[in-house]
Amino acid sequence: MNCRFVYLILLVFSYSISNAQYKVTAQDSAVFKQLFNLSLTNGHAYARLGELCKTIGPRISGSDEAEKGVNWAFRMLKSYNFDQVDTQGVMVPRWVRGQKEIVKIKSVYLSKILANSKNRTQLISDIAKSSYSHSPAATFECESYLTAQTKSTTWFQLPAKTLGGSVAGKLEAAVVSITNKNQLDSLGKLGKLKNKIVLLNRPMDEAELNTFKAYGACATQRVLGSNWCSPYGAIAVLVRSVSNKCDLNPHTGSIYYAKDINPIPMAAIATAAADVLHYLSQQDPQLVVSIELDCKFLPDRLSANIMAQTNGTLYPNKIIAFGGHFDSWDVGEGAHDDGAGCMHAFEALRLLKAIGYKPRHTLRCVFWINEENGVRGANEYARRSAALGENHIVAIESDRGGFTPRGFGVDSVLIQLVKAYTPLLNHYGIGQLENGGGGVDIAPLKTVFPNIQLVSFIPDSQRYFDVHHAETDVFESVNKRELELGAAAMAVMIYLIDQSMD
């Protein structure tokens, strides 16, 4: 038995003893009430998020908007007179979408059908029946799309967004629609993907209650699509937007090119458009897809993480870090992803300060940069924390949107402490505790602080992927009260951790 294993056993044991002896007090109840009341009646999160979204807008890493945002965040945090506010420089990648982002289809078959209103009605019904949605929404959105098309032409533009990090390209070819990796490999081995454009059309599983699990199960087709298709000779990849919603809003996101493959252009198309394209790929043997993208990488650029903290009174060298990622994609305004998470963290720090709470440990709010397409901010933060000899004991991440809070995912050791508060957490609707916490931006801390406990904020997940990485992720999609409840939930979790741990 190695020393580290013995240490972990002792650590778990000591925490269990502490939890057994700890009783929720009247003070705890009073602090919870203060934090929620203040957030709901005089909260700052919503107004600050509005400033960020409307004066800065989308903040893709390396962009002028991201750097304006960093300056805004630093000034905003300084205005609250926290014990310390600072930035931490880090070089970030700079991918730009470019001016041309065109995905269109050529179909004489479709043009002829649309010329006749009776045939068009039947077509819409057939597409909806063959779609993965099988819902009135699918019928409505397909009808909206097809009705808007020019009937005098055989070219029809699809609502599409280049996927982040894609290479540019201008090409034209037939399309093959695929729903799973086994089907892709089978067709690829038969040579049926060579010189073709592949539509990766796997939808999110509507039967999965946890939409993040549904997302994880099919987002691999977006991230790895080029790696899957390029070796079989495909020349481009279109991906069904990873969203529960059937609509005409394409959702972007990151991709990964393996070093040993030929990178090919990748774009996402809206879910309703994917239903149309899938149907046509089965019905029209003359169907042609044209793609023109002029995206590119520019040289890396200096950006920064932004930090604010309240120093601990008893354990100032032990840090409880919490935050979200400050960058966003270059569509929408990055309101839910992840402006809301940053505002949760900032507001939690402000709320605790406003009620006069004196933390035992140092509380540090962090806005990490470059989560969406590189994670360089989080990696640099962890590296510097280790180099400075800092001691992070807990890290909390909010990166699931500003929806109604439900609870937290908590690492196995820390969850024994948190469970003592379950009745109080349930009173505020945040008692859902999942074993296992984490997040993209706090994961690197685990590599340099092996004993750190990770926590993830869990809000209601049912609407998140309606707006995730899309033009609809704007300030207007955030409910003020839900955001305020989330900030208070973050604050009470920080409080109970600060009170429970030595």
C-alpha positions as a Python dict, from the first residue, in 0.01 Angstrom:
ca = {
    (1, 'M'): (0, 0, 0),
    (2, 'N'): (161, 326, -108),
    (3, 'C'): (185, 640, 106),
    (4, 'R'): (-54, 840, -108),
    (5, 'F'): (-325, 577, -68),
    (6, 'V'): (-278, 575, 311),
    (7, 'Y'): (-303, 955, 311),
    (8, 'L'): (-628, 950, 115),
    (9, 'I'): (-780, 698, 357),
    (10, 'L'): (-685, 916, 651),
    (11, 'L'): (-822, 1221, 469),
    (12, 'V'): (-1157, 1055, 406),
    (13, 'F'): (-1169, 935, 767),
    (14, 'S'): (-1094, 1278, 909),
    (15, 'Y'): (-1359, 1438, 691),
    (16, 'S'): (-1614, 1173, 792),
    (17, 'I'): (-1545, 1240, 1161),
    (18, 'S'): (-1576, 1613, 1102),
    (19, 'N'): (-1906, 1561, 921),
    (20, 'A'): (-2042, 1338, 1197),
    (21, 'Q'): (-1974, 1606, 1455),
    (22, 'Y'): (-2089, 1901, 1247),
    (23, 'K'): (-2441, 2028, 1303),
    (24, 'V'): (-2615, 2286, 1089),
    (25, 'T'): (-2667, 2590, 1307),
    (26, 'A'): (-2909, 2879, 1325),
    (27, 'Q'): (-2624, 3094, 1192),
    (28, 'D'): (-2598, 2877, 882),
    (29, 'S'): (-2969, 2914, 818),
    (30, 'A'): (-2947, 3291, 869),
    (31, 'V'): (-2654, 3324, 626),
    (32, 'F'): (-2834, 3122, 358),
    (33, 'K'): (-3139, 3346, 397),
    (34, 'Q'): (-2930, 3664, 382),
    (35, 'L'): (-2753, 3555, 66),
    (36, 'F'): (-3069, 3454, -119),
    (37, 'N'): (-3263, 3761, -6),
    (38, 'L'): (-2986, 3999, -110),
    (39, 'S'): (-2937, 3833, -448),
    (40, 'L'): (-3309, 3837, -525),
    (41, 'T'): (-3383, 4190, -404),
    (42, 'N'): (-3060, 4378, -476),
    (43, 'G'): (-2854, 4153, -701),
    (44, 'H'): (-2588, 4280, -939),
    (45, 'A'): (-2538, 3973, -1159),
    (46, 'Y'): (-2812, 4047, -1412),
    (47, 'A'): (-2719, 4410, -1471),
    (48, 'R'): (-2351, 4324, -1507),
    (49, 'L'): (-2428, 4043, -1749),
    (50, 'G'): (-2635, 4288, -1953),
    (51, 'E'): (-2337, 4526, -1970),
    (52, 'L'): (-2108, 4246, -2081),
    (53, 'C'): (-2343, 4115, -2349),
    (54, 'K'): (-2457, 4449, -2488),
    (55, 'T'): (-2140, 4658, -2470),
    (56, 'I'): (-1887, 4383, -2549),
    (57, 'G'): (-2084, 4102, -2714),
    (58, 'P'): (-1927, 3774, -2830),
    (59, 'R'): (-1573, 3716, -2701),
    (60, 'I'): (-1390, 3452, -2902),
    (61, 'S'): (-1031, 3412, -2784),
    (62, 'G'): (-785, 3645, -2951),
    (63, 'S'): (-1048, 3885, -3082),
    (64, 'D'): (-1060, 4259, -3017),
    (65, 'E'): (-1393, 4201, -2840),
    (66, 'A'): (-1237, 3950, -2601),
    (67, 'E'): (-964, 4198, -2506),
    (68, 'K'): (-1218, 4476, -2458),
    (69, 'G'): (-1405, 4233, -2237),
    (70, 'V'): (-1096, 4155, -2029),
    (71, 'N'): (-1046, 4528, -1967),
    (72, 'W'): (-1414, 4570, -1881),
    (73, 'A'): (-1406, 4279, -1635),
    (74, 'F'): (-1094, 4408, -1462),
    (75, 'R'): (-1246, 4755, -1415),
    (76, 'M'): (-1578, 4609, -1303),
    (77, 'L'): (-1419, 4388, -1037),
    (78, 'K'): (-1194, 4672, -916),
    (79, 'S'): (-1502, 4886, -854),
    (80, 'Y'): (-1614, 4650, -577),
    (81, 'N'): (-1300, 4696, -364),
    (82, 'F'): (-1222, 4329, -318),
    (83, 'D'): (-896, 4258, -135),
    (84, 'Q'): (-719, 4183, -461),
    (85, 'V'): (-802, 4210, -832),
    (86, 'D'): (-552, 4108, -1095),
    (87, 'T'): (-502, 3974, -1446),
    (88, 'Q'): (-282, 3685, -1551),
    (89, 'G'): (-140, 3703, -1903),
    (90, 'V'): (-166, 3405, -2136),
    (91, 'M'): (-116, 3359, -2509),
    (92, 'V'): (-431, 3234, -2683),
    (93, 'P'): (-508, 3104, -3034),
    (94, 'R'): (-682, 3332, -3280),
    (95, 'W'): (-920, 3167, -3528),
    (96, 'V'): (-1142, 3393, -3739),
    (97, 'R'): (-1458, 3291, -3920),
    (98, 'G'): (-1400, 3506, -4226),
    (99, 'Q'): (-1654, 3668, -4457),
    (100, 'K'): (-1769, 3369, -4659),
    (101, 'E'): (-1971, 3098, -4488),
    (102, 'I'): (-2187, 2942, -4756),
    (103, 'V'): (-2348, 2598, -4762),
    (104, 'K'): (-2606, 2545, -5034),
    (105, 'I'): (-2772, 2260, -5218),
    (106, 'K'): (-2858, 2214, -5584),
    (107, 'S'): (-3172, 2008, -5637),
    (108, 'V'): (-3392, 2017, -5947),
    (109, 'Y'): (-3609, 1761, -5766),
    (110, 'L'): (-3676, 2004, -5480),
    (111, 'S'): (-3731, 2297, -5715),
    (112, 'K'): (-4002, 2112, -5907),
    (113, 'I'): (-4183, 2009, -5591),
    (114, 'L'): (-4179, 2359, -5445),
    (115, 'A'): (-4337, 2496, -5762),
    (116, 'N'): (-4660, 2316, -5671),
    (117, 'S'): (-4824, 2404, -5339),
    (118, 'K'): (-4996, 2064, -5304),
    (119, 'N'): (-4670, 1878, -5363),
    (120, 'R'): (-4491, 2115, -5124),
    (121, 'T'): (-4738, 2031, -4847),
    (122, 'Q'): (-4681, 1659, -4901),
    (123, 'L'): (-4304, 1708, -4908),
    (124, 'I'): (-4308, 1892, -4576),
    (125, 'S'): (-4510, 1611, -4424),
    (126, 'D'): (-4272, 1347, -4562),
    (127, 'I'): (-3965, 1530, -4433),
    (128, 'A'): (-4116, 1568, -4088),
    (129, 'K'): (-4204, 1197, -4077),
    (130, 'S'): (-3852, 1097, -4175),
    (131, 'S'): (-3689, 1339, -3930),
    (132, 'Y'): (-3566, 1250, -3584),
    (133, 'S'): (-3804, 1498, -3424),
    (134, 'H'): (-4138, 1353, -3543),
    (135, 'S'): (-4304, 1660, -3398),
    (136, 'P'): (-4519, 1958, -3502),
    (137, 'A'): (-4206, 2168, -3451),
    (138, 'A'): (-4025, 1971, -3720),
    (139, 'T'): (-4315, 2025, -3961),
    (140, 'F'): (-4331, 2397, -3882),
    (141, 'E'): (-3957, 2459, -3912),
    (142, 'C'): (-3925, 2261, -4236),
    (143, 'E'): (-4219, 2454, -4377),
    (144, 'S'): (-4062, 2783, -4264),
    (145, 'Y'): (-3738, 2694, -4435),
    (146, 'L'): (-3887, 2565, -4760),
    (147, 'T'): (-4141, 2845, -4790),
    (148, 'A'): (-3862, 3102, -4767),
    (149, 'Q'): (-3671, 2954, -5060),
    (150, 'T'): (-3674, 3114, -5404),
    (151, 'K'): (-3882, 2891, -5628),
    (152, 'S'): (-3724, 3004, -5955),
    (153, 'T'): (-3381, 2860, -5876),
    (154, 'T'): (-3237, 2514, -5821),
    (155, 'W'): (-2987, 2639, -5557),
    (156, 'F'): (-3103, 2659, -5196),
    (157, 'Q'): (-2891, 2798, -4914),
    (158, 'L'): (-2878, 2610, -4584),
    (159, 'P'): (-2845, 2786, -4245),
    (160, 'A'): (-2489, 2694, -4146),
    (161, 'K'): (-2195, 2799, -3929),
    (162, 'T'): (-1832, 2707, -3976),
    (163, 'L'): (-1711, 2492, -3688),
    (164, 'G'): (-1441, 2650, -3475),
    (165, 'G'): (-1090, 2572, -3592),
    (166, 'S'): (-1198, 2445, -3934),
    (167, 'V'): (-980, 2485, -4239),
    (168, 'A'): (-1113, 2685, -4533),
    (169, 'G'): (-1233, 2538, -4858),
    (170, 'K'): (-1441, 2579, -5171),
    (171, 'L'): (-1588, 2260, -5311),
    (172, 'E'): (-1890, 2089, -5459),
    (173, 'A'): (-1993, 1722, -5435),
    (174, 'A'): (-2265, 1470, -5363),
    (175, 'V'): (-2362, 1415, -4999),
    (176, 'V'): (-2389, 1099, -4791),
    (177, 'S'): (-2600, 1115, -4474),
    (178, 'I'): (-2480, 902, -4181),
    (179, 'T'): (-2632, 850, -3836),
    (180, 'N'): (-2362, 657, -3648),
    (181, 'K'): (-1994, 561, -3651),
    (182, 'N'): (-2056, 197, -3746),
    (183, 'Q'): (-2251, 303, -4054),
    (184, 'L'): (-1974, 548, -4143),
    (185, 'D'): (-1702, 283, -4117),
    (186, 'S'): (-1905, 34, -4317),
    (187, 'L'): (-1963, 278, -4604),
    (188, 'G'): (-1608, 407, -4583),
    (189, 'K'): (-1456, 62, -4622),
    (190, 'L'): (-1670, 13, -4933),
    (191, 'G'): (-1527, 333, -5082),
    (192, 'K'): (-1863, 511, -5079),
    (193, 'L'): (-1735, 822, -4899),
    (194, 'K'): (-1452, 898, -5141),
    (195, 'N'): (-1482, 1250, -5287),
    (196, 'K'): (-1811, 1296, -5103),
    (197, 'I'): (-1938, 1547, -4848),
    (198, 'V'): (-2053, 1361, -4538),
    (199, 'L'): (-2351, 1473, -4328),
    (200, 'L'): (-2304, 1343, -3973),
    (201, 'N'): (-2668, 1343, -3871),
    (202, 'R'): (-2686, 1179, -3528),
    (203, 'P'): (-2938, 1369, -3310),
    (204, 'M'): (-2942, 1419, -2935),
    (205, 'D'): (-3129, 1141, -2757),
    (206, 'E'): (-3467, 1289, -2666),
    (207, 'A'): (-3533, 1010, -2413),
    (208, 'E'): (-3227, 1108, -2206),
    (209, 'L'): (-3342, 1326, -1916),
    (210, 'N'): (-2995, 1467, -1857),
    (211, 'T'): (-2932, 1675, -2168),
    (212, 'F'): (-2559, 1699, -2091),
    (213, 'K'): (-2534, 1321, -2122),
    (214, 'A'): (-2725, 1338, -2450),
    (215, 'Y'): (-2491, 1611, -2569),
    (216, 'G'): (-2180, 1414, -2473),
    (217, 'A'): (-2307, 1109, -2658),
    (218, 'C'): (-2331, 1283, -2995),
    (219, 'A'): (-2093, 1582, -2975),
    (220, 'T'): (-1807, 1348, -3075),
    (221, 'Q'): (-1933, 1363, -3435),
    (222, 'R'): (-1865, 1736, -3431),
    (223, 'V'): (-1529, 1720, -3254),
    (224, 'L'): (-1389, 1418, -3443),
    (225, 'G'): (-1584, 1431, -3769),
    (226, 'S'): (-1286, 1516, -3989),
    (227, 'N'): (-1075, 1245, -3827),
    (228, 'W'): (-1346, 990, -3897),
    (229, 'C'): (-1423, 1090, -4256),
    (230, 'S'): (-1097, 1214, -4406),
    (231, 'P'): (-920, 875, -4405),
    (232, 'Y'): (-1203, 738, -4622),
    (233, 'G'): (-1148, 1011, -4883),
    (234, 'A'): (-1431, 1246, -4785),
    (235, 'I'): (-1364, 1608, -4885),
    (236, 'A'): (-1580, 1792, -4627),
    (237, 'V'): (-1806, 1728, -4328),
    (238, 'L'): (-2141, 1880, -4237),
    (239, 'V'): (-2265, 1817, -3883),
    (240, 'R'): (-2619, 1825, -3749),
    (241, 'S'): (-2622, 2097, -3482),
    (242, 'V'): (-2597, 1952, -3133),
    (243, 'S'): (-2929, 2078, -2999),
    (244, 'N'): (-3255, 1938, -2864),
    (245, 'K'): (-3448, 2201, -3055),
    (246, 'C'): (-3572, 2165, -3412),
    (247, 'D'): (-3510, 2509, -3560),
    (248, 'L'): (-3314, 2705, -3819),
    (249, 'N'): (-3031, 2821, -3590),
    (250, 'P'): (-2698, 2647, -3653),
    (251, 'H'): (-2477, 2579, -3350),
    (252, 'T'): (-2100, 2611, -3381),
    (253, 'G'): (-1837, 2452, -3154),
    (254, 'S'): (-1484, 2321, -3145),
    (255, 'I'): (-1330, 2049, -3358),
    (256, 'Y'): (-1007, 1853, -3338),
    (257, 'Y'): (-779, 1759, -3625),
    (258, 'A'): (-550, 1465, -3557),
    (259, 'K'): (-195, 1523, -3681),
    (260, 'D'): (-194, 1218, -3907),
    (261, 'I'): (-504, 1305, -4116),
    (262, 'N'): (-572, 1546, -4398),
    (263, 'P'): (-786, 1822, -4240),
    (264, 'I'): (-1105, 1890, -4435),
    (265, 'P'): (-1359, 2175, -4399),
    (266, 'M'): (-1630, 2134, -4136),
    (267, 'A'): (-1955, 2324, -4078),
    (268, 'A'): (-2268, 2274, -3870),
    (269, 'I'): (-2616, 2307, -4016),
    (270, 'A'): (-2937, 2378, -3827),
    (271, 'T'): (-3137, 2076, -3709),
    (272, 'A'): (-3437, 2147, -3934),
    (273, 'A'): (-3203, 2194, -4232),
    (274, 'A'): (-3032, 1865, -4145),
    (275, 'D'): (-3372, 1695, -4165),
    (276, 'V'): (-3428, 1844, -4510),
    (277, 'L'): (-3080, 1751, -4634),
    (278, 'H'): (-3107, 1397, -4496),
    (279, 'Y'): (-3439, 1346, -4675),
    (280, 'L'): (-3308, 1483, -5004),
    (281, 'S'): (-2996, 1266, -4982),
    (282, 'Q'): (-3229, 964, -4985),
    (283, 'Q'): (-3466, 1089, -5256),
    (284, 'D'): (-3260, 1292, -5505),
    (285, 'P'): (-2970, 1106, -5673),
    (286, 'Q'): (-2865, 1429, -5847),
    (287, 'L'): (-2835, 1628, -5524),
    (288, 'V'): (-2521, 1843, -5501),
    (289, 'V'): (-2388, 2035, -5202),
    (290, 'S'): (-2164, 2339, -5240),
    (291, 'I'): (-1948, 2469, -4956),
    (292, 'E'): (-1740, 2787, -4942),
    (293, 'L'): (-1556, 2882, -4621),
    (294, 'D'): (-1273, 3133, -4582),
    (295, 'C'): (-1192, 3092, -4213),
    (296, 'K'): (-829, 3099, -4097),
    (297, 'F'): (-589, 3112, -3804),
    (298, 'L'): (-398, 3429, -3722),
    (299, 'P'): (-91, 3447, -3494),
    (300, 'D'): (-150, 3384, -3122),
    (301, 'R'): (-238, 3688, -2913),
    (302, 'L'): (-176, 3790, -2554),
    (303, 'S'): (-492, 3775, -2344),
    (304, 'A'): (-556, 3719, -1973),
    (305, 'N'): (-743, 3542, -1696),
    (306, 'I'): (-910, 3786, -1456),
    (307, 'M'): (-916, 3726, -1079),
    (308, 'A'): (-1067, 3885, -769),
    (309, 'Q'): (-1038, 3760, -413),
    (310, 'T'): (-1125, 3808, -50),
    (311, 'N'): (-841, 3704, 179),
    (312, 'G'): (-897, 3435, 439),
    (313, 'T'): (-881, 3524, 809),
    (314, 'L'): (-777, 3183, 945),
    (315, 'Y'): (-625, 2998, 648),
    (316, 'P'): (-518, 3272, 403),
    (317, 'N'): (-284, 3034, 220),
    (318, 'K'): (-562, 2786, 143),
    (319, 'I'): (-766, 2888, -161),
    (320, 'I'): (-1123, 2811, -262),
    (321, 'A'): (-1136, 2906, -630),
    (322, 'F'): (-1459, 2943, -828),
    (323, 'G'): (-1554, 3082, -1166),
    (324, 'G'): (-1644, 3033, -1529),
    (325, 'H'): (-1487, 3093, -1868),
    (326, 'F'): (-1485, 3447, -1998),
    (327, 'D'): (-1443, 3371, -2368),
    (328, 'S'): (-1734, 3265, -2586),
    (329, 'W'): (-1790, 3170, -2946),
    (330, 'D'): (-1822, 3449, -3200),
    (331, 'V'): (-2199, 3408, -3245),
    (332, 'G'): (-2467, 3535, -3009),
    (333, 'E'): (-2340, 3719, -2700),
    (334, 'G'): (-2205, 3438, -2484),
    (335, 'A'): (-2482, 3505, -2230),
    (336, 'H'): (-2540, 3155, -2096),
    (337, 'D'): (-2207, 3018, -2220),
    (338, 'D'): (-2043, 3139, -2010),
    (339, 'G'): (-2124, 3495, -1916),
    (340, 'A'): (-2374, 3357, -1666),
    (341, 'G'): (-2110, 3140, -1500),
    (342, 'C'): (-1873, 3434, -1461),
    (343, 'M'): (-2152, 3643, -1311),
    (344, 'H'): (-2244, 3361, -1073),
    (345, 'A'): (-1886, 3364, -942),
    (346, 'F'): (-1845, 3741, -922),
    (347, 'E'): (-2182, 3786, -756),
    (348, 'A'): (-2113, 3509, -504),
    (349, 'L'): (-1796, 3689, -395),
    (350, 'R'): (-1983, 4020, -379),
    (351, 'L'): (-2276, 3877, -183),
    (352, 'L'): (-2050, 3728, 83),
    (353, 'K'): (-1867, 4058, 115),
    (354, 'A'): (-2191, 4257, 124),
    (355, 'I'): (-2334, 4064, 420),
    (356, 'G'): (-2010, 4117, 611),
    (357, 'Y'): (-1895, 3758, 599),
    (358, 'K'): (-1528, 3704, 692),
    (359, 'P'): (-1410, 3385, 521),
    (360, 'R'): (-1178, 3143, 695),
    (361, 'H'): (-1006, 3054, 365),
    (362, 'T'): (-911, 3281, 78),
    (363, 'L'): (-1198, 3304, -173),
    (364, 'R'): (-1091, 3362, -531),
    (365, 'C'): (-1319, 3434, -825),
    (366, 'V'): (-1160, 3351, -1163),
    (367, 'F'): (-1272, 3433, -1517),
    (368, 'W'): (-1072, 3186, -1727),
    (369, 'I'): (-992, 3273, -2089),
    (370, 'N'): (-988, 3039, -2389),
    (371, 'E'): (-1202, 2750, -2268),
    (372, 'E'): (-1389, 2713, -2597),
    (373, 'N'): (-1095, 2649, -2827),
    (374, 'G'): (-781, 2568, -2634),
    (375, 'V'): (-814, 2572, -2250),
    (376, 'R'): (-492, 2772, -2233),
    (377, 'G'): (-622, 3003, -1961),
    (378, 'A'): (-702, 2716, -1725),
    (379, 'N'): (-374, 2539, -1797),
    (380, 'E'): (-174, 2856, -1734),
    (381, 'Y'): (-366, 2928, -1414),
    (382, 'A'): (-288, 2581, -1279),
    (383, 'R'): (78, 2605, -1385),
    (384, 'R'): (129, 2942, -1218),
    (385, 'S'): (-57, 2837, -905),
    (386, 'A'): (182, 2547, -863),
    (387, 'A'): (487, 2763, -944),
    (388, 'L'): (382, 3018, -682),
    (389, 'G'): (342, 2749, -420),
    (390, 'E'): (-29, 2819, -374),
    (391, 'N'): (-254, 2565, -206),
    (392, 'H'): (-592, 2517, -372),
    (393, 'I'): (-821, 2300, -162),
    (394, 'V'): (-1148, 2335, -358),
    (395, 'A'): (-1242, 2458, -707),
    (396, 'I'): (-1598, 2524, -824),
    (397, 'E'): (-1704, 2577, -1185),
    (398, 'S'): (-2025, 2717, -1331),
    (399, 'D'): (-2050, 2644, -1704),
    (400, 'R'): (-2399, 2509, -1763),
    (401, 'G'): (-2592, 2830, -1817),
    (402, 'G'): (-2792, 3069, -1603),
    (403, 'F'): (-3098, 2852, -1557),
    (404, 'T'): (-3274, 2755, -1232),
    (405, 'P'): (-3020, 2601, -992),
    (406, 'R'): (-3077, 2239, -888),
    (407, 'G'): (-2764, 2141, -697),
    (408, 'F'): (-2401, 2047, -737),
    (409, 'G'): (-2171, 1772, -851),
    (410, 'V'): (-1924, 1715, -568),
    (411, 'D'): (-1604, 1512, -537),
    (412, 'S'): (-1626, 1201, -321),
    (413, 'V'): (-1447, 1336, -12),
    (414, 'L'): (-1616, 1674, -2),
    (415, 'I'): (-1963, 1531, -55),
    (416, 'Q'): (-1957, 1387, 297),
    (417, 'L'): (-1936, 1742, 433),
    (418, 'V'): (-2194, 1886, 197),
    (419, 'K'): (-2452, 1621, 284),
    (420, 'A'): (-2479, 1763, 637),
    (421, 'Y'): (-2648, 2066, 476),
    (422, 'T'): (-2892, 1867, 261),
    (423, 'P'): (-3211, 1975, 447),
    (424, 'L'): (-3110, 2341, 419),
    (425, 'L'): (-3009, 2302, 53),
    (426, 'N'): (-3340, 2131, -21),
    (427, 'H'): (-3526, 2425, 132),
    (428, 'Y'): (-3376, 2647, -139),
    (429, 'G'): (-3428, 2393, -417),
    (430, 'I'): (-3058, 2313, -460),
    (431, 'G'): (-3028, 1980, -280),
    (432, 'Q'): (-2952, 1768, -587),
    (433, 'L'): (-2605, 1631, -505),
    (434, 'E'): (-2419, 1419, -760),
    (435, 'N'): (-2110, 1224, -667),
    (436, 'G'): (-1830, 1364, -882),
    (437, 'G'): (-1758, 1725, -960),
    (438, 'G'): (-1551, 1891, -1225),
    (439, 'G'): (-1533, 2112, -1531),
    (440, 'V'): (-1301, 2195, -1819),
    (441, 'D'): (-1141, 2494, -1647),
    (442, 'I'): (-1088, 2341, -1304),
    (443, 'A'): (-969, 2000, -1426),
    (444, 'P'): (-606, 2118, -1477),
    (445, 'L'): (-588, 2205, -1106),
    (446, 'K'): (-628, 1836, -1026),
    (447, 'T'): (-300, 1763, -1202),
    (448, 'V'): (-101, 1999, -979),
    (449, 'F'): (-309, 1967, -660),
    (450, 'P'): (-399, 1595, -643),
    (451, 'N'): (-601, 1634, -323),
    (452, 'I'): (-811, 1925, -443),
    (453, 'Q'): (-1188, 1872, -434),
    (454, 'L'): (-1383, 1973, -746),
    (455, 'V'): (-1741, 2099, -755),
    (456, 'S'): (-1969, 2168, -1053),
    (457, 'F'): (-2276, 2390, -1041),
    (458, 'I'): (-2585, 2208, -1173),
    (459, 'P'): (-2879, 2412, -1304),
    (460, 'D'): (-3184, 2281, -1486),
    (461, 'S'): (-3051, 2151, -1817),
    (462, 'Q'): (-3358, 2127, -2039),
    (463, 'R'): (-3317, 2458, -2229),
    (464, 'Y'): (-2940, 2495, -2237),
    (465, 'F'): (-2882, 2330, -2574),
    (466, 'D'): (-3151, 2542, -2736),
    (467, 'V'): (-2900, 2830, -2729),
    (468, 'H'): (-2560, 2664, -2675),
    (469, 'H'): (-2303, 2798, -2927),
    (470, 'A'): (-2577, 2966, -3132),
    (471, 'E'): (-2682, 3319, -3226),
    (472, 'T'): (-2971, 3279, -2981),
    (473, 'D'): (-2733, 3280, -2680),
    (474, 'V'): (-2808, 3643, -2603),
    (475, 'F'): (-2887, 3842, -2290),
    (476, 'E'): (-3260, 3829, -2363),
    (477, 'S'): (-3251, 3450, -2323),
    (478, 'V'): (-3144, 3484, -1956),
    (479, 'N'): (-3412, 3503, -1688),
    (480, 'K'): (-3320, 3757, -1422),
    (481, 'R'): (-3456, 3562, -1127),
    (482, 'E'): (-3301, 3233, -1236),
    (483, 'L'): (-2961, 3401, -1270),
    (484, 'E'): (-2995, 3555, -924),
    (485, 'L'): (-3089, 3220, -770),
    (486, 'G'): (-2782, 3065, -930),
    (487, 'A'): (-2553, 3331, -786),
    (488, 'A'): (-2697, 3279, -439),
    (489, 'A'): (-2658, 2903, -476),
    (490, 'M'): (-2291, 2951, -562),
    (491, 'A'): (-2247, 3177, -260),
    (492, 'V'): (-2400, 2932, -14),
    (493, 'M'): (-2189, 2647, -148),
    (494, 'I'): (-1875, 2856, -98),
    (495, 'Y'): (-1992, 2947, 252),
    (496, 'L'): (-2059, 2590, 362),
    (497, 'I'): (-1726, 2467, 222),
    (498, 'D'): (-1543, 2752, 391),
    (499, 'Q'): (-1715, 2670, 722),
    (500, 'S'): (-1669, 2294, 703),
    (501, 'M'): (-1311, 2247, 590),
    (502, 'D'): (-989, 2307, 780),
}
